[in-house]
Amino acid sequence: MASSRPSTARKDTGPTQRGQCSKRVSILDAAANVFCREGFSGASIDEIAIEACVSRQTIYNHYREKETLFVAVIEDVMERANAALFSTLSTFPDKPDNLQRDLSEFAIRLTTNCICNQDGKFLRRLVQTEGERYPHLFEGWRQQGPCKISTTLGALFAKLSHRGALRIDDFDLAARQFLALVNADLQMIYLFGGKPTEDELKSAADNAVDTFLRAYGPRERENSAPPAPILVAVS
């Protein structure tokens, strides 16, 4: 799993701390790969140690036991996933030049940055395989990610509705439906571990936005001109 961890502005206090931080990053990335591939039960500390190029004891020094490491991996991935999510939400077209085009482009960014990336795949896989056994580990992600995205996206749709670009009564419902539509054409691809092509992403986004605007787009202005009179010939 390629690391997408953003750089930080921490001050280095010396080579020892830098070395420890580097080992933690290596361990977390290796553990994410192994947990994603093998699941929690099938993953072994020895396999993670080999992939991280550290000793088994080094992992235990940092994390004590496998479940502690698993929790640390989930928290690390959730932090990056949520950062990517809200970074993408900041690009929402609240003043669109072309509503259909701009919403479609936003839907593609949302799918590419938050669902099809490595962290999104990892979370889906772990929720599917370990969510029932360890629901408490994913509660923070559910509250901070999927639950918040609907609220945030609903507020963004509210702005468009107040400007007359959309007709929405229940903004949270509209947000959930938008997200469901964006994912509708891609579910089978995700289910079998595939990655959508650019054409598939664009088609899914276009279909989603077209359906969404049929439900929530502004009504076309009715023609207020009176009908033309019917001329009847009088013999």
C-alpha positions as CSV (number, residue, x, y, z in Angstrom):
1,M,0.0,0.0,0.0
2,A,1.6,3.2,-1.1
3,S,2.0,5.8,1.6
4,S,0.1,9.0,1.0
5,R,0.9,10.5,4.4
6,P,1.2,14.3,4.2
7,S,4.4,16.0,5.4
8,T,4.3,17.6,8.8
9,A,6.0,20.6,10.3
10,R,7.4,18.8,13.3
11,K,10.8,19.8,14.6
12,D,13.4,17.1,14.6
13,T,15.1,16.6,17.9
14,G,17.8,14.3,16.6
15,P,18.5,11.2,14.6
16,T,17.1,8.9,17.3
17,Q,13.6,10.5,17.1
18,R,13.7,10.6,13.3
19,G,14.7,7.0,13.2
20,Q,11.9,6.0,15.5
21,C,9.4,7.9,13.5
22,S,10.6,6.3,10.3
23,K,10.2,2.9,11.8
24,R,6.7,3.6,12.9
25,V,5.8,4.7,9.4
26,S,7.3,1.6,7.9
27,I,5.5,-0.6,10.5
28,L,2.1,1.1,9.9
29,D,2.4,0.8,6.1
30,A,3.5,-2.8,6.2
31,A,0.8,-3.7,8.7
32,A,-1.9,-2.0,6.5
33,N,-0.7,-4.1,3.6
34,V,-0.8,-7.4,5.5
35,F,-4.1,-6.7,7.3
36,C,-5.7,-5.8,4.1
37,R,-4.4,-8.9,2.4
38,E,-4.8,-11.4,5.2
39,G,-7.4,-9.9,7.5
40,F,-6.8,-9.5,11.2
41,S,-6.9,-13.2,12.1
42,G,-4.7,-14.2,9.2
43,A,-2.1,-11.5,9.7
44,S,1.1,-12.4,11.7
45,I,3.6,-10.1,13.4
46,D,6.4,-12.0,11.7
47,E,5.0,-11.3,8.2
48,I,4.5,-7.6,9.1
49,A,8.1,-7.4,10.5
50,I,9.5,-8.9,7.2
51,E,7.5,-6.4,5.1
52,A,8.5,-3.5,7.3
53,C,12.2,-4.6,7.4
54,V,12.3,-4.5,11.1
55,S,12.5,-7.1,13.9
56,R,9.5,-8.7,15.5
57,Q,10.7,-7.2,18.8
58,T,10.7,-3.7,17.3
59,I,7.0,-4.0,16.5
60,Y,6.3,-5.2,20.0
61,N,8.3,-2.3,21.5
62,H,6.1,0.1,19.6
63,Y,2.7,-1.6,19.8
64,R,2.8,-4.3,22.5
65,E,0.4,-6.7,20.7
66,K,-1.3,-7.3,17.3
67,E,-4.6,-5.7,18.3
68,T,-2.9,-2.5,19.4
69,L,-1.1,-2.4,16.1
70,F,-4.4,-3.0,14.2
71,V,-6.1,-0.1,16.1
72,A,-3.1,2.1,15.2
73,V,-3.4,1.2,11.5
74,I,-7.1,1.9,11.4
75,E,-6.6,5.3,13.1
76,D,-3.8,6.2,10.7
77,V,-5.8,5.3,7.6
78,M,-8.9,7.0,8.9
79,E,-7.0,10.2,9.6
80,R,-5.7,10.3,6.0
81,A,-9.1,9.2,4.5
82,N,-10.9,12.0,6.4
83,A,-8.3,14.6,5.4
84,A,-8.7,13.6,1.7
85,L,-12.5,13.7,2.1
86,F,-12.8,17.2,3.5
87,S,-10.1,18.5,1.1
88,T,-12.3,17.3,-1.8
89,L,-15.4,18.7,-0.3
90,S,-13.7,22.1,-0.3
91,T,-13.7,21.9,-4.1
92,F,-17.6,21.7,-4.2
93,P,-18.9,24.0,-7.0
94,D,-21.0,26.4,-4.8
95,K,-21.0,29.0,-7.6
96,P,-21.2,26.9,-10.7
97,D,-20.9,28.2,-14.2
98,N,-22.5,25.0,-15.6
99,L,-24.3,23.1,-12.8
100,Q,-24.4,19.7,-14.5
101,R,-20.8,19.8,-15.7
102,D,-19.4,21.1,-12.5
103,L,-21.3,18.6,-10.3
104,S,-20.1,15.8,-12.5
105,E,-16.5,16.9,-12.2
106,F,-17.0,17.2,-8.4
107,A,-18.4,13.6,-8.3
108,I,-15.4,12.3,-10.2
109,R,-13.0,14.0,-7.7
110,L,-15.0,12.6,-4.8
111,T,-14.8,9.1,-6.2
112,T,-11.1,9.3,-7.3
113,N,-9.8,11.0,-4.1
114,C,-11.9,9.3,-1.5
115,I,-13.2,5.9,-2.7
116,C,-10.9,4.5,-5.4
117,N,-7.6,5.5,-3.6
118,Q,-5.6,3.0,-1.5
119,D,-7.0,4.2,1.9
120,G,-10.6,4.0,0.6
121,K,-10.0,0.5,-0.6
122,F,-8.4,-0.5,2.7
123,L,-11.3,0.8,4.8
124,R,-13.9,-1.0,2.6
125,R,-12.0,-4.2,2.8
126,L,-11.5,-4.0,6.6
127,V,-15.1,-3.0,7.2
128,Q,-16.3,-6.0,5.2
129,T,-14.0,-8.5,6.8
130,E,-13.6,-7.1,10.4
131,G,-16.4,-4.7,10.9
132,E,-18.7,-7.3,12.5
133,R,-16.0,-8.5,14.8
134,Y,-14.6,-5.1,15.8
135,P,-17.4,-2.6,15.3
136,H,-15.9,-0.3,17.9
137,L,-12.8,0.2,15.8
138,F,-14.7,1.7,12.9
139,E,-17.2,3.8,14.9
140,G,-14.9,6.8,14.9
141,W,-14.5,6.5,11.1
142,R,-18.2,6.2,10.7
143,Q,-18.9,9.3,12.7
144,Q,-16.1,11.4,11.3
145,G,-16.3,10.2,7.7
146,P,-19.6,8.9,6.3
147,C,-21.8,10.6,8.8
148,K,-20.2,14.0,8.5
149,I,-20.0,13.9,4.7
150,S,-23.8,13.8,4.4
151,T,-24.1,16.7,6.8
152,T,-21.4,18.8,5.1
153,L,-22.6,18.0,1.6
154,G,-26.2,18.8,2.6
155,A,-25.1,22.2,3.8
156,L,-23.4,22.8,0.4
157,F,-26.5,21.8,-1.4
158,A,-28.5,24.2,0.8
159,K,-26.4,27.1,-0.5
160,L,-27.2,26.1,-4.1
161,S,-30.9,25.7,-3.2
162,H,-31.1,29.1,-1.6
163,R,-29.6,30.6,-4.7
164,G,-32.2,28.9,-6.8
165,A,-29.9,26.5,-8.5
166,L,-31.6,23.5,-6.9
167,R,-35.0,22.7,-5.4
168,I,-34.4,20.8,-2.2
169,D,-36.6,20.4,1.0
170,D,-34.5,17.9,2.9
171,F,-30.8,18.6,2.4
172,D,-29.4,15.6,4.3
173,L,-31.6,13.3,2.3
174,A,-30.5,14.9,-1.0
175,A,-26.8,14.5,0.1
176,R,-27.3,10.8,0.9
177,Q,-29.0,10.2,-2.4
178,F,-26.3,12.1,-4.4
179,L,-23.6,9.9,-2.8
180,A,-25.7,6.7,-3.5
181,L,-26.1,7.7,-7.1
182,V,-22.4,8.5,-7.5
183,N,-21.6,5.0,-6.3
184,A,-24.4,3.1,-8.0
185,D,-22.7,2.2,-11.3
186,L,-19.4,1.4,-9.5
187,Q,-20.5,-1.0,-6.8
188,M,-19.9,-4.3,-8.7
189,I,-16.4,-3.0,-9.6
190,Y,-15.6,-2.3,-6.0
191,L,-17.1,-5.6,-4.8
192,F,-14.6,-7.6,-6.8
193,G,-11.6,-5.4,-6.0
194,G,-11.4,-3.7,-9.4
195,K,-10.5,-0.1,-10.2
196,P,-12.9,1.9,-12.5
197,T,-11.4,3.3,-15.7
198,E,-11.6,7.0,-16.4
199,D,-14.5,6.4,-18.8
200,E,-16.3,4.4,-16.2
201,L,-15.9,7.1,-13.6
202,K,-17.1,9.8,-16.0
203,S,-20.1,7.7,-17.1
204,A,-21.0,7.0,-13.4
205,A,-20.7,10.7,-12.5
206,D,-22.7,11.9,-15.5
207,N,-25.5,9.4,-14.9
208,A,-25.6,10.3,-11.2
209,V,-25.8,14.0,-11.7
210,D,-28.4,13.7,-14.5
211,T,-30.6,11.6,-12.3
212,F,-30.0,14.0,-9.3
213,L,-30.9,17.1,-11.3
214,R,-34.1,15.4,-12.7
215,A,-35.2,15.2,-9.0
216,Y,-33.7,18.4,-7.6
217,G,-33.0,20.7,-10.5
218,P,-34.9,24.0,-10.9
219,R,-38.2,23.8,-12.7
220,E,-38.1,25.3,-16.2
221,R,-39.9,28.7,-16.3
222,E,-43.4,28.2,-17.6
223,N,-44.3,30.3,-20.6
224,S,-46.5,33.0,-19.2
225,A,-47.6,34.3,-22.6
226,P,-51.3,33.9,-23.4
227,P,-52.1,31.2,-26.0
228,A,-52.6,32.5,-29.5
229,P,-56.2,32.9,-30.4
230,I,-57.9,30.3,-32.6
231,L,-59.2,31.8,-35.8
232,V,-62.5,30.3,-36.9
233,A,-63.7,31.1,-40.4
234,V,-67.2,32.3,-40.5
235,S,-69.1,31.5,-43.7
